[in-house]
Amino acid sequence: MTDTLDPRLTPARPDIADSGLRGRVAAARYVDGTPRRVVAPSAPLRRAPGPEAGLDTEALQGDPVTLYAEADGFAFVQLVRDGYVGYLPSACLGPAEPEPTHRVTALRTFLYPAPDLKRPVRAHLSLGARLVVTGAAGAYLETPGGFVFADHCAPAAECEPDYPATAARLIGTPYLWGGRTSLGLDCSGLVQLCLDAAGLPCPRDADMQERDLGQALPLDLAGLRRGDFVFWRGHVGLMLDPGTLIHANGHHMAVAAEPLDAAVARIRANSFGAVTGLRRL
């Protein structure tokens, strides 16, 4: 009854599955998921319902999700943005409406209880978080959770099309497996966050990105240009210019820019082997 489905993208487990999977996966019951939205500054999506389970990715405030089940403080969900399936803390979810009106454009900003920079902050918000703005107070925007400095935000529909420039702003961000915020990123999280800021859809993991992003290029490193993507088996980076790669990596334990030739030689020798693909949007 089960055909070949990517478990990372398949909202199914033995007791429950999405109704659209009826006839494709075996489950005790099939349901239509319920729309929800992330209301916490960020939310860890884990592969199992527990705080010690591995971090697969992170959802940001304002991200829409489809909820399938809840138990013991965890929600079984699928992220609408990239289709990833896993478990979020139930406390991180709220109603699907209203739709966010603004997004955070600063690398990170603070949520204040009042339009006053001297007040103790309630939370920090990452680049890419979405907000519902209900009003303005001087230099601050009012949201249901507090106040955000207006110059750190933009209308949700506005994009930053130069995604390599966004990546360059993130140089020095610590490496975090599964990270997708400006406090910590992994290689494919960096790519996805930068393309999201540009208004471009992007899968979550490096193998998905190598399969689906743009068009494949011949394996000729001499022909690369700004914005191209370089893939290894399990790793991805993007080009700042024809000779400079930027990537979140465990060697530097950070987002770093370095000569492509040096990165290729080190990665071949120490970790992911040879380059497996090049792609261009």
C-alpha positions, 0 to 999 in steps of 0.5 A: 500500500505504501509507495516511495514517499519522502518521510521528511515531507509526508504527514503520516504515522501509523495512527494518523495521516493526511486525508490526501494520502489515503490509498498511499500510506497505511494509517489508522485514520485519515484527517484533513489538517487544521491551519495554524500559525507559529506565534513564538519568535521561533519554534524547533521542529523535531523528528520526535515529540520530545525536547531531546529529539534531534532538531530537523529545522526551525519555523519562524514567527508567522510561518503557517503550518498544518496541524494533524494531532496534539499530545503531551505538549507537542503538535504533529505538523507540516510546515506550509513553507517547505512541506517539512513534517515533524513535531513543534511545541504546541505552545508555539502555535496559534490561530492561522488568521490574521495574515502577517502584514510585515516581516523582519529585515534586520538580522535580529530585532527585539520585541518590547512591551512598550514603544520604549527602548529602555524597557526589558525586552520580551523576545528577539525576532530573527530575520524573516519572522512575520508580524501582524502590525496593528498600529504605530507608536512613534518609531515603533510598530505595534503588534499583538505581542508588543512593539518592534522598531519600525526600521527593522521591518518592511511590508511582507510583500517587499523582497530583498532580491540580492540573496547573496548580499543577504548571505553576506550579512549573515557571515559570522552567524554560528553553525547550528545543525537544523538552524534556520534563524540568524542566531544559528544556521546550517548550510541549507538553512542559510540558503533557504533563509536567503531565498525566502528573503528574496521571495523565492521558494526553496526546499529545506535540505541540501539534497532537495535543493540540489534536485529542485533549485533552478537549472543544473549547470555543467560540473565546471567550477570555472564557469560559476558566477554570483548567486550560483549554488555548489553542492556536495553530498550533504552540503551546499554553499553559494557564490558571492563572486566567481571565486568566493563561496559562502556557506554555513559549515562545521569547519568554521562552526559559522557562516564563512566566506572563503576561496572556492578552491580552498573550500573544495580541496578541504571538503574533498579531503575531510568531509563530503567528498567531491562536488556533486552538482552546480545550479543556477536560478 
